[in-house]
Amino acid sequence: MTDEELIAYNSTVPLEQNVICFKDLRTDSHIRKTRCMTIMDILTEAETNARTIDALNIGPQLF
C-alpha cells in the first residue's frame, strides 16, 4: 500500500481504525520488516505486553 493509498483509506475510517505502518526490528532477525496495524491493534498489543511484563516483575509473593 502506498502512502497515498494509506492516507486515502485513513480519511474514510474512524480514528481507532486508522492504519499506521512502521519498520519493525524483530529479536529473531536483523532484517527490518514493515508492519501495518490499526491504532486499536497497536494499543491492544501494548497493553498486553505491559501486563506480561508486569506479571513477570511481580513474580511469586513470599509473605
Backbone atoms as SQL, in Angstrom:
CREATE TABLE atoms (id INTEGER PRIMARY KEY, chain TEXT, resi INTEGER, resn TEXT, atom TEXT, x REAL, y REAL, z REAL);
INSERT INTO atoms VALUES
  (1, 'A', 1, 'MET', 'N', 0.857, -1.173, 0.000),
  (2, 'A', 1, 'MET', 'CA', 0.000, 0.000, 0.000),
  (3, 'A', 1, 'MET', 'C', 0.903, 1.236, 0.000),
  (4, 'A', 2, 'THR', 'N', 0.653, 2.136, -0.915),
  (5, 'A', 2, 'THR', 'CA', 1.448, 3.359, -0.986),
  (6, 'A', 2, 'THR', 'C', 0.994, 4.340, 0.095),
  (7, 'A', 3, 'ASP', 'N', 1.817, 5.358, 0.323),
  (8, 'A', 3, 'ASP', 'CA', 1.458, 6.381, 1.307),
  (9, 'A', 3, 'ASP', 'C', 0.151, 7.073, 0.926),
  (10, 'A', 4, 'GLU', 'N', -0.021, 7.327, -0.359),
  (11, 'A', 4, 'GLU', 'CA', -1.236, 7.999, -0.820),
  (12, 'A', 4, 'GLU', 'C', -2.470, 7.133, -0.574),
  (13, 'A', 5, 'GLU', 'N', -2.357, 5.837, -0.838),
  (14, 'A', 5, 'GLU', 'CA', -3.475, 4.922, -0.589),
  (15, 'A', 5, 'GLU', 'C', -3.790, 4.844, 0.899),
  (16, 'A', 6, 'LEU', 'N', -2.753, 4.841, 1.723),
  (17, 'A', 6, 'LEU', 'CA', -2.939, 4.786, 3.172),
  (18, 'A', 6, 'LEU', 'C', -3.638, 6.048, 3.677),
  (19, 'A', 7, 'ILE', 'N', -3.226, 7.188, 3.186),
  (20, 'A', 7, 'ILE', 'CA', -3.858, 8.454, 3.572),
  (21, 'A', 7, 'ILE', 'C', -5.321, 8.469, 3.143),
  (22, 'A', 8, 'ALA', 'N', -5.586, 8.010, 1.929),
  (23, 'A', 8, 'ALA', 'CA', -6.967, 7.972, 1.437),
  (24, 'A', 8, 'ALA', 'C', -7.812, 7.026, 2.283),
  (25, 'A', 9, 'TYR', 'N', -7.272, 5.864, 2.622),
  (26, 'A', 9, 'TYR', 'CA', -8.014, 4.906, 3.451),
  (27, 'A', 9, 'TYR', 'C', -8.288, 5.491, 4.831),
  (28, 'A', 10, 'ASN', 'N', -7.250, 6.046, 5.468),
  (29, 'A', 10, 'ASN', 'CA', -7.398, 6.576, 6.822),
  (30, 'A', 10, 'ASN', 'C', -8.409, 7.716, 6.891),
  (31, 'A', 11, 'SER', 'N', -8.589, 8.429, 5.792),
  (32, 'A', 11, 'SER', 'CA', -9.556, 9.538, 5.799),
  (33, 'A', 11, 'SER', 'C', -11.001, 9.040, 5.757),
  (34, 'A', 12, 'THR', 'N', -11.195, 7.741, 5.494),
  (35, 'A', 12, 'THR', 'CA', -12.559, 7.208, 5.378),
  (36, 'A', 12, 'THR', 'C', -13.001, 6.384, 6.581),
  (37, 'A', 13, 'VAL', 'N', -12.105, 6.162, 7.542),
  (38, 'A', 13, 'VAL', 'CA', -12.441, 5.310, 8.687),
  (39, 'A', 13, 'VAL', 'C', -12.281, 6.092, 9.984),
  (40, 'A', 14, 'PRO', 'N', -12.923, 5.637, 11.075),
  (41, 'A', 14, 'PRO', 'CA', -12.749, 6.284, 12.379),
  (42, 'A', 14, 'PRO', 'C', -11.288, 6.203, 12.839),
  (43, 'A', 15, 'LEU', 'N', -10.916, 7.094, 13.744),
  (44, 'A', 15, 'LEU', 'CA', -9.532, 7.207, 14.199),
  (45, 'A', 15, 'LEU', 'C', -8.957, 5.881, 14.680),
  (46, 'A', 16, 'GLU', 'N', -9.706, 5.125, 15.483),
  (47, 'A', 16, 'GLU', 'CA', -9.169, 3.875, 16.036),
  (48, 'A', 16, 'GLU', 'C', -8.937, 2.813, 14.965),
  (49, 'A', 17, 'GLN', 'N', -9.500, 3.021, 13.778),
  (50, 'A', 17, 'GLN', 'CA', -9.296, 2.077, 12.678),
  (51, 'A', 17, 'GLN', 'C', -8.259, 2.570, 11.670),
  (52, 'A', 18, 'ASN', 'N', -7.661, 3.747, 11.937),
  (53, 'A', 18, 'ASN', 'CA', -6.590, 4.230, 11.067),
  (54, 'A', 18, 'ASN', 'C', -5.435, 3.248, 11.095),
  (55, 'A', 19, 'VAL', 'N', -4.794, 3.084, 9.959),
  (56, 'A', 19, 'VAL', 'CA', -3.672, 2.158, 9.835),
  (57, 'A', 19, 'VAL', 'C', -2.376, 2.953, 9.873),
  (58, 'A', 20, 'ILE', 'N', -1.421, 2.455, 10.658),
  (59, 'A', 20, 'ILE', 'CA', -0.097, 3.055, 10.749),
  (60, 'A', 20, 'ILE', 'C', 0.911, 1.984, 10.368),
  (61, 'A', 21, 'CYS', 'N', 1.847, 2.341, 9.492),
  (62, 'A', 21, 'CYS', 'CA', 2.897, 1.408, 9.081),
  (63, 'A', 21, 'CYS', 'C', 4.227, 1.894, 9.653),
  (64, 'A', 22, 'PHE', 'N', 5.043, 0.949, 10.096),
  (65, 'A', 22, 'PHE', 'CA', 6.339, 1.296, 10.664),
  (66, 'A', 22, 'PHE', 'C', 7.319, 0.158, 10.435),
  (67, 'A', 23, 'LYS', 'N', 8.603, 0.497, 10.450),
  (68, 'A', 23, 'LYS', 'CA', 9.651, -0.509, 10.318),
  (69, 'A', 23, 'LYS', 'C', 9.846, -1.147, 11.681),
  (70, 'A', 24, 'ASP', 'N', 9.866, -2.455, 11.710),
  (71, 'A', 24, 'ASP', 'CA', 9.951, -3.194, 12.965),
  (72, 'A', 24, 'ASP', 'C', 11.156, -4.114, 12.924),
  (73, 'A', 25, 'LEU', 'N', 11.963, -4.088, 13.964),
  (74, 'A', 25, 'LEU', 'CA', 13.110, -4.976, 14.082),
  (75, 'A', 25, 'LEU', 'C', 12.760, -6.055, 15.087),
  (76, 'A', 26, 'ARG', 'N', 12.601, -7.267, 14.613),
  (77, 'A', 26, 'ARG', 'CA', 12.248, -8.390, 15.477),
  (78, 'A', 26, 'ARG', 'C', 13.517, -8.917, 16.147),
  (79, 'A', 27, 'THR', 'N', 13.356, -9.532, 17.300),
  (80, 'A', 27, 'THR', 'CA', 14.510, -10.047, 18.031),
  (81, 'A', 27, 'THR', 'C', 15.142, -11.251, 17.351),
  (82, 'A', 28, 'ASP', 'N', 14.407, -11.947, 16.509),
  (83, 'A', 28, 'ASP', 'CA', 14.951, -13.139, 15.866),
  (84, 'A', 28, 'ASP', 'C', 15.614, -12.844, 14.525),
  (85, 'A', 29, 'SER', 'N', 15.693, -11.566, 14.144),
  (86, 'A', 29, 'SER', 'CA', 16.257, -11.229, 12.843),
  (87, 'A', 29, 'SER', 'C', 16.799, -9.804, 12.875),
  (88, 'A', 30, 'HIS', 'N', 17.800, -9.557, 12.053),
  (89, 'A', 30, 'HIS', 'CA', 18.326, -8.193, 11.924),
  (90, 'A', 30, 'HIS', 'C', 17.695, -7.479, 10.733),
  (91, 'A', 31, 'ILE', 'N', 16.764, -8.138, 10.092),
  (92, 'A', 31, 'ILE', 'CA', 16.090, -7.566, 8.934),
  (93, 'A', 31, 'ILE', 'C', 14.838, -6.829, 9.403),
  (94, 'A', 32, 'ARG', 'N', 14.754, -5.556, 9.049),
  (95, 'A', 32, 'ARG', 'CA', 13.577, -4.766, 9.414),
  (96, 'A', 32, 'ARG', 'C', 12.435, -5.091, 8.463),
  (97, 'A', 33, 'LYS', 'N', 11.266, -5.291, 9.041),
  (98, 'A', 33, 'LYS', 'CA', 10.064, -5.549, 8.252),
  (99, 'A', 33, 'LYS', 'C', 9.101, -4.399, 8.461),
  (100, 'A', 34, 'THR', 'N', 8.345, -4.100, 7.446),
  (101, 'A', 34, 'THR', 'CA', 7.305, -3.089, 7.579),
  (102, 'A', 34, 'THR', 'C', 6.059, -3.763, 8.124),
  (103, 'A', 35, 'ARG', 'N', 5.570, -3.249, 9.248),
  (104, 'A', 35, 'ARG', 'CA', 4.339, -3.758, 9.853),
  (105, 'A', 35, 'ARG', 'C', 3.289, -2.672, 9.765),
  (106, 'A', 36, 'CYS', 'N', 2.097, -3.061, 9.411),
  (107, 'A', 36, 'CYS', 'CA', 0.970, -2.135, 9.364),
  (108, 'A', 36, 'CYS', 'C', -0.102, -2.652, 10.314),
  (109, 'A', 37, 'MET', 'N', -0.547, -1.765, 11.203),
  (110, 'A', 37, 'MET', 'CA', -1.545, -2.137, 12.201),
  (111, 'A', 37, 'MET', 'C', -2.500, -0.971, 12.402),
  (112, 'A', 38, 'THR', 'N', -3.710, -1.296, 12.844),
  (113, 'A', 38, 'THR', 'CA', -4.628, -0.222, 13.213),
  (114, 'A', 38, 'THR', 'C', -4.186, 0.347, 14.559),
  (115, 'A', 39, 'ILE', 'N', -4.622, 1.550, 14.841),
  (116, 'A', 39, 'ILE', 'CA', -4.285, 2.171, 16.121),
  (117, 'A', 39, 'ILE', 'C', -4.811, 1.317, 17.268),
  (118, 'A', 40, 'MET', 'N', -6.005, 0.763, 17.120),
  (119, 'A', 40, 'MET', 'CA', -6.581, -0.087, 18.166),
  (120, 'A', 40, 'MET', 'C', -5.720, -1.328, 18.383),
  (121, 'A', 41, 'ASP', 'N', -5.222, -1.937, 17.313),
  (122, 'A', 41, 'ASP', 'CA', -4.356, -3.114, 17.446),
  (123, 'A', 41, 'ASP', 'C', -3.042, -2.764, 18.148),
  (124, 'A', 42, 'ILE', 'N', -2.488, -1.591, 17.845),
  (125, 'A', 42, 'ILE', 'CA', -1.246, -1.154, 18.490),
  (126, 'A', 42, 'ILE', 'C', -1.475, -0.977, 19.985),
  (127, 'A', 43, 'LEU', 'N', -2.581, -0.329, 20.358),
  (128, 'A', 43, 'LEU', 'CA', -2.885, -0.118, 21.776),
  (129, 'A', 43, 'LEU', 'C', -3.128, -1.438, 22.497),
  (130, 'A', 44, 'THR', 'N', -3.839, -2.350, 21.858),
  (131, 'A', 44, 'THR', 'CA', -4.110, -3.659, 22.458),
  (132, 'A', 44, 'THR', 'C', -2.817, -4.435, 22.666),
  (133, 'A', 45, 'GLU', 'N', -1.933, -4.418, 21.668),
  (134, 'A', 45, 'GLU', 'CA', -0.654, -5.120, 21.790),
  (135, 'A', 45, 'GLU', 'C', 0.205, -4.509, 22.895),
  (136, 'A', 46, 'ALA', 'N', 0.223, -3.185, 22.985),
  (137, 'A', 46, 'ALA', 'CA', 0.999, -2.512, 24.025),
  (138, 'A', 46, 'ALA', 'C', 0.464, -2.856, 25.412),
  (139, 'A', 47, 'GLU', 'N', -0.852, -2.891, 25.561),
  (140, 'A', 47, 'GLU', 'CA', -1.455, -3.241, 26.852),
  (141, 'A', 47, 'GLU', 'C', -1.133, -4.684, 27.231),
  (142, 'A', 48, 'THR', 'N', -1.220, -5.587, 26.275),
  (143, 'A', 48, 'THR', 'CA', -0.896, -6.995, 26.528),
  (144, 'A', 48, 'THR', 'C', 0.563, -7.143, 26.942),
  (145, 'A', 49, 'ASN', 'N', 1.454, -6.454, 26.238),
  (146, 'A', 49, 'ASN', 'CA', 2.875, -6.522, 26.578),
  (147, 'A', 49, 'ASN', 'C', 3.141, -5.954, 27.967),
  (148, 'A', 50, 'ALA', 'N', 2.474, -4.858, 28.311),
  (149, 'A', 50, 'ALA', 'CA', 2.659, -4.252, 29.628),
  (150, 'A', 50, 'ALA', 'C', 2.188, -5.198, 30.731),
  (151, 'A', 51, 'ARG', 'N', 1.076, -5.872, 30.510),
  (152, 'A', 51, 'ARG', 'CA', 0.578, -6.823, 31.513),
  (153, 'A', 51, 'ARG', 'C', 1.528, -8.008, 31.665),
  (154, 'A', 52, 'THR', 'N', 2.082, -8.477, 30.556),
  (155, 'A', 52, 'THR', 'CA', 3.032, -9.589, 30.614),
  (156, 'A', 52, 'THR', 'C', 4.271, -9.191, 31.396),
  (157, 'A', 53, 'ILE', 'N', 4.802, -8.022, 31.109),
  (158, 'A', 53, 'ILE', 'CA', 5.992, -7.548, 31.819),
  (159, 'A', 53, 'ILE', 'C', 5.682, -7.344, 33.290),
  (160, 'A', 54, 'ASP', 'N', 4.516, -6.779, 33.583),
  (161, 'A', 54, 'ASP', 'CA', 4.123, -6.558, 34.973),
  (162, 'A', 54, 'ASP', 'C', 4.016, -7.886, 35.716),
  (163, 'A', 55, 'ALA', 'N', 3.446, -8.892, 35.077),
  (164, 'A', 55, 'ALA', 'CA', 3.314, -10.210, 35.707),
  (165, 'A', 55, 'ALA', 'C', 4.684, -10.818, 35.963),
  (166, 'A', 56, 'LEU', 'N', 5.613, -10.624, 35.055),
  (167, 'A', 56, 'LEU', 'CA', 6.963, -11.160, 35.242),
  (168, 'A', 56, 'LEU', 'C', 7.699, -10.427, 36.355),
  (169, 'A', 57, 'ASN', 'N', 7.475, -9.119, 36.479),
  (170, 'A', 57, 'ASN', 'CA', 8.154, -8.331, 37.504),
  (171, 'A', 57, 'ASN', 'C', 7.633, -8.636, 38.902),
  (172, 'A', 58, 'ILE', 'N', 6.355, -8.933, 39.014),
  (173, 'A', 58, 'ILE', 'CA', 5.773, -9.194, 40.327),
  (174, 'A', 58, 'ILE', 'C', 6.261, -10.528, 40.860),
  (175, 'A', 59, 'GLY', 'N', 6.180, -11.551, 40.049),
  (176, 'A', 59, 'GLY', 'CA', 6.646, -12.874, 40.454),
  (177, 'A', 59, 'GLY', 'C', 5.905, -13.384, 41.673),
  (178, 'A', 60, 'PRO', 'N', 6.392, -14.466, 42.247),
  (179, 'A', 60, 'PRO', 'CA', 5.733, -15.032, 43.428),
  (180, 'A', 60, 'PRO', 'C', 5.946, -14.141, 44.653),
  (181, 'A', 61, 'GLN', 'N', 4.917, -14.016, 45.445),
  (182, 'A', 61, 'GLN', 'CA', 4.990, -13.221, 46.665),
  (183, 'A', 61, 'GLN', 'C', 5.298, -14.134, 47.845),
  (184, 'A', 62, 'LEU', 'N', 6.318, -13.808, 48.601),
  (185, 'A', 62, 'LEU', 'CA', 6.699, -14.605, 49.769),
  (186, 'A', 62, 'LEU', 'C', 6.379, -13.810, 51.026),
  (187, 'A', 63, 'PHE', 'N', 5.202, -14.029, 51.578),
  (188, 'A', 63, 'PHE', 'CA', 4.782, -13.319, 52.796),
  (189, 'A', 63, 'PHE', 'C', 4.524, -14.301, 53.895);
